Amino acid sequence: MNKERSGMNRRQFLQTSAASAMFLGLGSVPSFAAPEENSIPSVTLNNGLQMPRLGLGTMTLSSDDGPGLVAYAISQGYRLIDTAMIYNSEVNVGEGIKQSGIDRKELFITTKLWKADMGYEQAKKGFQTSIDKLGTDYLDLYLIHRPSGGDWKGSWKAMEELYHEGKIKAIGMSNATFAQLDDLMANSDVKPAIHQIETHAFFQEGQEHDYLKQHGIQMEAWAPLAEGRHGLFTNDALATIGKKYNKSVAQVCLRWHFQRGIIAIPRSHKKAHIAENLNIFDFSLEDSEMASISTLDLNTTQFPEWS
């Protein structure tokens, strides 16, 4: 997937629109204060593990400046770091953690098993490769990234064993079907703790949201800002809400996820956006504003290339 793309990105919108005075103040430069330590609220997963409700996505952090951006995010208060084998950012995440100087125990690290490593033995090898790249001896969360082919049940069995051995604190799925989740809950020792899927203002997945709540599985959003697709960063309804609170469209969307009880892992390659995305805990959306955002649902993926 491409980085933020929609013709005009959110920073350009703030700088060129009449709304910029509301967001930044005339002639001012945006500044983002680092939050208080541990200010990101956590959710308790179905196995009792505490997980931050907002984190850093690292799909775009595979370049040479990736470690520094990870370290910067940690300095700003991020504790949940999400990566995956296929992102090619695991090494950078590990190096960024080293640069940050933070105790590993303070972080919640997620990575994912790709289709090439599907199956019992391959999953064990894939896990070891990932933790070696990350420079850690355990994961907080390990997900099957896309269980659309191959022996995903064998992978889950391997992950269950690693979970029972204490090498993974929680296991889950990403982009699974209801049938696959039903199968795991009926036939596995360990219930999925997380289901990570595409969800954002234009693809709200209400049925999925209800299903996961009913079964005690935490919903997590990849591309929570739709990567700016379908003109999200210039959407009038979202911008109007943002003006009221002196917040950007991105911050409104992340607050919307938060109030729905969904973990979000927005990604960015810019320090200003990384800091901005964290600054959503000093305002709340009213019920009418939540309802207004609900009307934006197109009920269709904005990432057909991943379907």
C-alpha positions, 0 to 999 in steps of 0.5 A: 500500500502507498503512504498517505495518498488522496491527492491532497494529504492532511498536512496540505489540507491544514496549510491551504484551507480556510480551516487552517486558522482554526487548527494552527492559528494564523501564522503559527507552527504546530507543536505537539507536546509529549504526553504524560507517561503511560497516558494511553489507556489500556484495554484488558484482553480476554486472557487478562493481558493489558494492551494499549488502545492506540499504537504505532503502525510501522508498514512505512518504516522500512527505510533507513530513518525507520529506527529513529522514527520508532525511537521518536514515537516511543519518546512521545509516549507510544508503547504499542508498536505493530509490525509484520514480517512482510513489512520488512520493518522488524529490524528497524523496530528492534533498532528503534527500541534500542535507541529509545533506551526504554525497558522492553517490559514497558512496550507491547510489541506485535508482529505477524506470521505471513502466508509464506510461513504457514503451517506448524513447523514453518510457523515456529521458524517464522516466529523465531526469525521475527523475534531475532530481528526484533531483538527480543525473546518474547512477543506481546502479540502474534497474529496470523496475518492473512489466513487465506491459504495454506495450513493456517490451523497448523500455524495456530497450533504452533502459536498455541504452544508458543503461548503456553511456553510463555514466548507469546503473551497473546495470539490472534488473527488478522483478516480472518473470516467469521468461519475461521474465527468460529472454528478457532473458538470451537476447536482450539485451546486458546481463544483469539485475543485480537482480530485486526482488520481494515476499518475506518470511517468509510468501512466501519464493519458494524457486523464485525464489531458486534460479532467480536464484542459478543465473543470477547475478541478485541477489534483492532484497526489497520489503516484506521485513517484509510491512508487518506483514501476517498478524500478522508483528510478533506472530508467536510463532515470530519473537518467540521467536527475538527473545527469545533475541537481545534483538532485535525481530521486524523485526530477526529477519526482516531478519537472515533475509533477510541470511543467505539472501543477499537484499538488503532495503529495509525502509521506515518513517516512524519514526526509531526503526524506521529505526535499528532496521532497521539494527541486525542485524549483531551476531547470527546465526541458527542453522540450526535458527532459519532452518529454523523460519522456513522453516516460516512460508511460506504460498507466497502473496502478501500483497499481492493488490492488486498481483497 
